[in-house]
Amino acid sequence: MPIIINLDVMMAKKKMSLTELSEKLGISMTNLSLLKTGKVKGIRFNTLEAICKTLDCKPGDILDIE
């Protein structure tokens, strides 16, 4: 029952590049890329909150479960 990360979908809906999101959040592109591809074991709530505020979405728009 894996967690699915739809960060790339939300970025596409908002027409935002990984570089632009990285700059707005102050998070490295490497870390965002790892998150986007699902290669991380966890995410801090404050990071998730910042992503949601920047992309104007809810955590459920980014995270899903199979």
ChimeraX attribute file (.defattr): number of C-alpha atoms within 10 A of each C-alpha:
attribute: neighborCount
match mode: 1-to-1
recipient: residues
	/A:1	5
	/A:2	8
	/A:3	11
	/A:4	14
	/A:5	19
	/A:6	18
	/A:7	23
	/A:8	17
	/A:9	13
	/A:10	18
	/A:11	19
	/A:12	11
	/A:13	10
	/A:14	13
	/A:15	10
	/A:16	15
	/A:17	12
	/A:18	18
	/A:19	13
	/A:20	13
	/A:21	18
	/A:22	18
	/A:23	12
	/A:24	12
	/A:25	14
	/A:26	10
	/A:27	14
	/A:28	13
	/A:29	15
	/A:30	11
	/A:31	12
	/A:32	19
	/A:33	17
	/A:34	12
	/A:35	18
	/A:36	19
	/A:37	13
	/A:38	16
	/A:39	11
	/A:40	12
	/A:41	8
	/A:42	8
	/A:43	9
	/A:44	8
	/A:45	10
	/A:46	9
	/A:47	12
	/A:48	15
	/A:49	15
	/A:50	15
	/A:51	24
	/A:52	18
	/A:53	13
	/A:54	15
	/A:55	19
	/A:56	12
	/A:57	14
	/A:58	13
	/A:59	15
	/A:60	11
	/A:61	15
	/A:62	20
	/A:63	13
	/A:64	12
	/A:65	9
	/A:66	6
